[in-house]
Amino acid sequence: MIIVGALETNCFLVYDPETLDCAVVDPGSEPDKIYPVIAEEGLRPVVLINTHGHIDHIGANRDIKDKYHVPLFIHAGDKDLLTRTQSLELSLLLNAQDSPPADKLIADGETIKIGRGGLRVLHTPGHTPGSVSLLGDGFLLSGDTLFFEGVGRTDLPGGNQAKLECSIREKIMTLPDDTVVLPGHGPLTTVGQERQNNAFPA
């Protein structure tokens, strides 16, 4: 996990320890903090994935694509956010670049291959229409859908509280309690911990 930008977005490098093929997930800004980790670990980026299209998660898309020549994946529900002008003030604060369009639109249930393994896409709308969570072997990248003892905002354009609640109940709370949850901001947690301690109506 690499914490980037003024909004402290969690950027994740998910990789196969044998092949070192790597997915870069949510490079929100500060690519110069991401490059050294990739180099030090000897990783080979093969795909760039956005859990959703907010500027604090996509601000270094162009930098990553230009450096590693990898395809950019996002859900169809958020594809327009990549090329739509977002908050100028926030973009300047994060030193965010404009994002290129997606190379592939991902859908619920598909698996994104990373070396010998992969990440299964769970469409978890609510924070945005195209928000996804990415399920690996014993862990879940939850984007801004579920946090440590909190949930994503739904008061931004495209947000929907009812859909967020449905996503958490039907897609996340059905996972095993020991599933490690790696959110888009803040510390990690587990499904079991959130089932017991999150004020969200599960």
Contacts in CASP RR format, 6 or more apart in sequence:
PFRMAT RR
TARGET T0000
AUTHOR 0000-0000-0000
METHOD contacts of the structure
MODEL  1
MIIVGALETNCFLVYDPETLDCAVVDPGSEPDKIYPVIAEEGLRPVVLIN
THGHIDHIGANRDIKDKYHVPLFIHAGDKDLLTRTQSLELSLLLNAQDSP
PADKLIADGETIKIGRGGLRVLHTPGHTPGSVSLLGDGFLLSGDTLFFEG
VGRTDLPGGNQAKLECSIREKIMTLPDDTVVLPGHGPLTTVGQERQNNAF
PA
1 10 0 8 1.000
1 11 0 8 1.000
1 12 0 8 1.000
1 182 0 8 1.000
1 188 0 8 1.000
2 10 0 8 1.000
2 11 0 8 1.000
2 12 0 8 1.000
2 13 0 8 1.000
2 33 0 8 1.000
2 34 0 8 1.000
2 37 0 8 1.000
3 9 0 8 1.000
3 10 0 8 1.000
3 11 0 8 1.000
4 11 0 8 1.000
4 27 0 8 1.000
4 28 0 8 1.000
4 29 0 8 1.000
4 30 0 8 1.000
4 33 0 8 1.000
4 34 0 8 1.000
4 60 0 8 1.000
5 28 0 8 1.000
5 29 0 8 1.000
5 30 0 8 1.000
5 56 0 8 1.000
5 94 0 8 1.000
6 29 0 8 1.000
6 93 0 8 1.000
6 94 0 8 1.000
7 56 0 8 1.000
7 94 0 8 1.000
7 185 0 8 1.000
8 185 0 8 1.000
8 186 0 8 1.000
9 26 0 8 1.000
9 28 0 8 1.000
9 29 0 8 1.000
9 56 0 8 1.000
9 57 0 8 1.000
9 184 0 8 1.000
9 185 0 8 1.000
10 26 0 8 1.000
10 182 0 8 1.000
10 183 0 8 1.000
10 184 0 8 1.000
10 185 0 8 1.000
10 186 0 8 1.000
11 24 0 8 1.000
11 25 0 8 1.000
11 26 0 8 1.000
11 27 0 8 1.000
11 28 0 8 1.000
11 34 0 8 1.000
11 60 0 8 1.000
12 23 0 8 1.000
12 24 0 8 1.000
12 25 0 8 1.000
12 26 0 8 1.000
12 141 0 8 1.000
12 182 0 8 1.000
13 22 0 8 1.000
13 23 0 8 1.000
13 24 0 8 1.000
13 25 0 8 1.000
13 34 0 8 1.000
13 37 0 8 1.000
13 38 0 8 1.000
13 41 0 8 1.000
13 43 0 8 1.000
14 22 0 8 1.000
14 23 0 8 1.000
14 25 0 8 1.000
14 114 0 8 1.000
14 118 0 8 1.000
14 119 0 8 1.000
14 134 0 8 1.000
14 136 0 8 1.000
14 141 0 8 1.000
15 21 0 8 1.000
15 22 0 8 1.000
15 23 0 8 1.000
15 41 0 8 1.000
15 43 0 8 1.000
15 114 0 8 1.000
16 22 0 8 1.000
16 114 0 8 1.000
16 115 0 8 1.000
16 116 0 8 1.000
16 117 0 8 1.000
18 115 0 8 1.000
18 116 0 8 1.000
19 44 0 8 1.000
19 115 0 8 1.000
19 116 0 8 1.000
20 41 0 8 1.000
20 42 0 8 1.000
20 43 0 8 1.000
20 44 0 8 1.000
21 43 0 8 1.000
21 44 0 8 1.000
21 46 0 8 1.000
21 114 0 8 1.000
21 115 0 8 1.000
22 38 0 8 1.000
22 43 0 8 1.000
22 44 0 8 1.000
22 45 0 8 1.000
22 46 0 8 1.000
22 114 0 8 1.000
23 45 0 8 1.000
23 46 0 8 1.000
23 47 0 8 1.000
23 48 0 8 1.000
23 49 0 8 1.000
23 112 0 8 1.000
23 114 0 8 1.000
23 119 0 8 1.000
24 34 0 8 1.000
24 38 0 8 1.000
24 45 0 8 1.000
24 47 0 8 1.000
24 48 0 8 1.000
24 49 0 8 1.000
24 64 0 8 1.000
24 68 0 8 1.000
24 70 0 8 1.000
25 48 0 8 1.000
25 49 0 8 1.000
25 50 0 8 1.000
25 51 0 8 1.000
25 134 0 8 1.000
25 141 0 8 1.000
26 49 0 8 1.000
26 50 0 8 1.000
26 51 0 8 1.000
26 57 0 8 1.000
26 58 0 8 1.000
26 143 0 8 1.000
26 184 0 8 1.000
27 34 0 8 1.000
27 48 0 8 1.000
27 58 0 8 1.000
27 59 0 8 1.000
27 60 0 8 1.000
27 61 0 8 1.000
27 63 0 8 1.000
27 64 0 8 1.000
28 55 0 8 1.000
28 56 0 8 1.000
28 57 0 8 1.000
28 58 0 8 1.000
28 59 0 8 1.000
28 60 0 8 1.000
28 61 0 8 1.000
28 94 0 8 1.000
28 96 0 8 1.000
29 56 0 8 1.000
29 59 0 8 1.000
29 60 0 8 1.000
29 94 0 8 1.000
29 95 0 8 1.000
29 96 0 8 1.000
30 60 0 8 1.000
30 95 0 8 1.000
31 60 0 8 1.000
31 63 0 8 1.000
31 64 0 8 1.000
31 67 0 8 1.000
34 60 0 8 1.000
34 64 0 8 1.000
35 67 0 8 1.000
37 43 0 8 1.000
38 45 0 8 1.000
45 64 0 8 1.000
45 68 0 8 1.000
45 70 0 8 1.000
46 70 0 8 1.000
46 114 0 8 1.000
46 115 0 8 1.000
47 70 0 8 1.000
47 71 0 8 1.000
47 73 0 8 1.000
47 112 0 8 1.000
47 114 0 8 1.000
48 61 0 8 1.000
48 64 0 8 1.000
48 65 0 8 1.000
48 68 0 8 1.000
48 70 0 8 1.000
48 71 0 8 1.000
48 72 0 8 1.000
48 73 0 8 1.000
49 72 0 8 1.000
49 73 0 8 1.000
49 74 0 8 1.000
49 106 0 8 1.000
49 112 0 8 1.000
49 119 0 8 1.000
49 134 0 8 1.000
50 57 0 8 1.000
50 58 0 8 1.000
50 61 0 8 1.000
50 72 0 8 1.000
50 73 0 8 1.000
50 74 0 8 1.000
50 78 0 8 1.000
50 82 0 8 1.000
51 57 0 8 1.000
51 131 0 8 1.000
51 132 0 8 1.000
51 133 0 8 1.000
51 134 0 8 1.000
51 141 0 8 1.000
51 142 0 8 1.000
51 143 0 8 1.000
51 144 0 8 1.000
51 184 0 8 1.000
52 74 0 8 1.000
52 75 0 8 1.000
52 78 0 8 1.000
52 81 0 8 1.000
52 127 0 8 1.000
52 128 0 8 1.000
52 130 0 8 1.000
52 131 0 8 1.000
52 132 0 8 1.000
52 143 0 8 1.000
52 144 0 8 1.000
53 74 0 8 1.000
53 78 0 8 1.000
53 81 0 8 1.000
53 82 0 8 1.000
53 128 0 8 1.000
53 130 0 8 1.000
54 81 0 8 1.000
54 86 0 8 1.000
54 128 0 8 1.000
54 144 0 8 1.000
54 156 0 8 1.000
55 86 0 8 1.000
55 87 0 8 1.000
55 90 0 8 1.000
55 91 0 8 1.000
55 94 0 8 1.000
55 96 0 8 1.000
56 90 0 8 1.000
56 94 0 8 1.000
56 96 0 8 1.000
57 143 0 8 1.000
57 144 0 8 1.000
57 184 0 8 1.000
58 81 0 8 1.000
58 82 0 8 1.000
58 96 0 8 1.000
58 99 0 8 1.000
59 91 0 8 1.000
59 94 0 8 1.000
59 96 0 8 1.000
59 97 0 8 1.000
59 99 0 8 1.000
60 96 0 8 1.000
60 97 0 8 1.000
61 72 0 8 1.000
61 82 0 8 1.000
61 97 0 8 1.000
61 99 0 8 1.000
61 100 0 8 1.000
62 97 0 8 1.000
62 98 0 8 1.000
62 99 0 8 1.000
62 100 0 8 1.000
63 97 0 8 1.000
64 70 0 8 1.000
65 72 0 8 1.000
65 100 0 8 1.000
71 103 0 8 1.000
71 104 0 8 1.000
72 82 0 8 1.000
72 99 0 8 1.000
72 100 0 8 1.000
72 101 0 8 1.000
72 102 0 8 1.000
72 103 0 8 1.000
72 104 0 8 1.000
73 102 0 8 1.000
73 103 0 8 1.000
73 104 0 8 1.000
73 105 0 8 1.000
73 106 0 8 1.000
73 112 0 8 1.000
74 82 0 8 1.000
74 102 0 8 1.000
74 105 0 8 1.000
74 106 0 8 1.000
74 130 0 8 1.000
75 105 0 8 1.000
75 106 0 8 1.000
75 107 0 8 1.000
75 121 0 8 1.000
75 123 0 8 1.000
75 130 0 8 1.000
75 131 0 8 1.000
75 132 0 8 1.000
76 105 0 8 1.000
76 107 0 8 1.000
76 130 0 8 1.000
77 125 0 8 1.000
77 128 0 8 1.000
77 129 0 8 1.000
77 130 0 8 1.000
78 128 0 8 1.000
78 129 0 8 1.000
78 130 0 8 1.000
78 131 0 8 1.000
79 101 0 8 1.000
79 102 0 8 1.000
79 105 0 8 1.000
81 128 0 8 1.000
82 99 0 8 1.000
82 100 0 8 1.000
82 101 0 8 1.000
82 102 0 8 1.000
83 98 0 8 1.000
83 99 0 8 1.000
83 101 0 8 1.000
90 96 0 8 1.000
106 112 0 8 1.000
106 121 0 8 1.000
106 132 0 8 1.000
107 121 0 8 1.000
107 123 0 8 1.000
108 121 0 8 1.000
108 122 0 8 1.000
108 123 0 8 1.000
108 132 0 8 1.000
109 120 0 8 1.000
109 121 0 8 1.000
109 122 0 8 1.000
109 123 0 8 1.000
110 120 0 8 1.000
110 121 0 8 1.000
111 118 0 8 1.000
111 119 0 8 1.000
111 120 0 8 1.000
111 121 0 8 1.000
112 118 0 8 1.000
112 119 0 8 1.000
112 120 0 8 1.000
112 121 0 8 1.000
112 134 0 8 1.000
117 137 0 8 1.000
118 136 0 8 1.000
119 134 0 8 1.000
119 135 0 8 1.000
119 136 0 8 1.000
119 141 0 8 1.000
120 134 0 8 1.000
120 135 0 8 1.000
120 136 0 8 1.000
121 132 0 8 1.000
121 134 0 8 1.000
121 135 0 8 1.000
122 132 0 8 1.000
122 133 0 8 1.000
122 134 0 8 1.000
122 135 0 8 1.000
122 140 0 8 1.000
122 171 0 8 1.000
122 172 0 8 1.000
123 130 0 8 1.000
123 131 0 8 1.000
123 132 0 8 1.000
123 167 0 8 1.000
123 171 0 8 1.000
124 131 0 8 1.000
124 132 0 8 1.000
124 133 0 8 1.000
124 142 0 8 1.000
124 145 0 8 1.000
124 167 0 8 1.000
124 168 0 8 1.000
124 171 0 8 1.000
124 172 0 8 1.000
125 131 0 8 1.000
125 160 0 8 1.000
125 163 0 8 1.000
125 164 0 8 1.000
125 167 0 8 1.000
126 145 0 8 1.000
126 152 0 8 1.000
126 154 0 8 1.000
126 158 0 8 1.000
126 159 0 8 1.000
126 160 0 8 1.000
126 161 0 8 1.000
126 163 0 8 1.000
126 164 0 8 1.000
126 167 0 8 1.000
127 143 0 8 1.000
127 144 0 8 1.000
127 145 0 8 1.000
127 152 0 8 1.000
127 153 0 8 1.000
127 154 0 8 1.000
127 156 0 8 1.000
127 159 0 8 1.000
127 164 0 8 1.000
128 144 0 8 1.000
128 156 0 8 1.000
128 158 0 8 1.000
128 159 0 8 1.000
129 158 0 8 1.000
129 159 0 8 1.000
129 160 0 8 1.000
131 143 0 8 1.000
131 144 0 8 1.000
131 145 0 8 1.000
131 167 0 8 1.000
132 143 0 8 1.000
133 140 0 8 1.000
133 141 0 8 1.000
133 142 0 8 1.000
133 143 0 8 1.000
133 145 0 8 1.000
133 146 0 8 1.000
133 171 0 8 1.000
133 172 0 8 1.000
134 140 0 8 1.000
134 141 0 8 1.000
135 175 0 8 1.000
138 176 0 8 1.000
138 178 0 8 1.000
138 179 0 8 1.000
138 180 0 8 1.000
139 179 0 8 1.000
139 180 0 8 1.000
139 181 0 8 1.000
139 182 0 8 1.000
140 172 0 8 1.000
140 175 0 8 1.000
140 179 0 8 1.000
140 180 0 8 1.000
140 181 0 8 1.000
140 182 0 8 1.000
140 191 0 8 1.000
141 182 0 8 1.000
141 184 0 8 1.000
142 172 0 8 1.000
142 181 0 8 1.000
142 182 0 8 1.000
142 183 0 8 1.000
142 184 0 8 1.000
143 183 0 8 1.000
143 184 0 8 1.000
144 152 0 8 1.000
144 153 0 8 1.000
144 183 0 8 1.000
144 184 0 8 1.000
144 185 0 8 1.000
145 151 0 8 1.000
145 152 0 8 1.000
145 164 0 8 1.000
145 167 0 8 1.000
145 168 0 8 1.000
145 172 0 8 1.000
146 152 0 8 1.000
146 168 0 8 1.000
146 172 0 8 1.000
146 181 0 8 1.000
146 183 0 8 1.000
146 194 0 8 1.000
146 198 0 8 1.000
146 200 0 8 1.000
147 183 0 8 1.000
147 184 0 8 1.000
147 185 0 8 1.000
147 186 0 8 1.000
147 189 0 8 1.000
148 181 0 8 1.000
148 183 0 8 1.000
148 186 0 8 1.000
148 187 0 8 1.000
148 188 0 8 1.000
148 189 0 8 1.000
148 193 0 8 1.000
148 194 0 8 1.000
149 189 0 8 1.000
149 194 0 8 1.000
149 197 0 8 1.000
149 198 0 8 1.000
149 199 0 8 1.000
150 194 0 8 1.000
150 198 0 8 1.000
150 199 0 8 1.000
150 200 0 8 1.000
151 164 0 8 1.000
151 168 0 8 1.000
151 198 0 8 1.000
151 200 0 8 1.000
152 164 0 8 1.000
153 159 0 8 1.000
154 160 0 8 1.000
154 161 0 8 1.000
154 164 0 8 1.000
165 200 0 8 1.000
165 201 0 8 1.000
168 200 0 8 1.000
168 202 0 8 1.000
169 202 0 8 1.000
172 181 0 8 1.000
172 191 0 8 1.000
172 194 0 8 1.000
173 191 0 8 1.000
173 194 0 8 1.000
173 195 0 8 1.000
173 202 0 8 1.000
175 191 0 8 1.000
176 191 0 8 1.000
177 190 0 8 1.000
177 191 0 8 1.000
177 192 0 8 1.000
177 195 0 8 1.000
178 190 0 8 1.000
178 191 0 8 1.000
178 192 0 8 1.000
179 190 0 8 1.000
179 191 0 8 1.000
179 192 0 8 1.000
180 188 0 8 1.000
180 189 0 8 1.000
180 190 0 8 1.000
181 188 0 8 1.000
181 189 0 8 1.000
181 190 0 8 1.000
181 191 0 8 1.000
181 194 0 8 1.000
182 188 0 8 1.000
183 189 0 8 1.000
194 200 0 8 1.000
194 202 0 8 1.000
195 202 0 8 1.000
END
